Amino acid sequence: MSTQEFDAAIEAYRQALRSMMHGDHKPVLKLYSRRDDVTLANPLGPPILGWANIEKEAAAVAAGFAGGDMTFDEVTRFTTLDLGYVVAIERAQARRKGSDQPVPMALRVTTILRREGGRWMIALRHADRVTERTPPA
């Protein structure tokens, strides 16, 4: 097993996220697991479980974007034969539908992938807006 396959899957995912910024959620969905336990925990609400729910959420999120670009400040990555993860800060200058003004966004993201049928698939994406140290509440 080569880490090159894992690295390629991460790069494909990053490219697919850039497509989301332009309103196209389909490239991202191709990379998500279809297993019942696939999970999306984005900063817009509670965790979402299951392929059908993630498909609806991805479409709704992408529909709000009208352009922009992203960069990825990777913190760490780790992989075994069948499981891997990446922790990164995703930064974007996003344009929302109906506005020409870019909005800066930054998310702390953990993405977990697993090998399914010889391919790396996303099993979990957890993103939140905490990118700087804050005092305890």
Buried (B, 14 or more C-beta within 10 A) or exposed (E): EEEEBBBEBBEBBBEBBBBBBBBBBEBBBEBBBEEEEBBBBBEEEEEBBBBEBBBEBBBEBBEBBBBBEBEBEEEEBEBEEEBBBBBBBBBBBBBBEEEEEBEEBBBBBBBBBBBEEEEBBBBBBBBEEEBEEEEEE
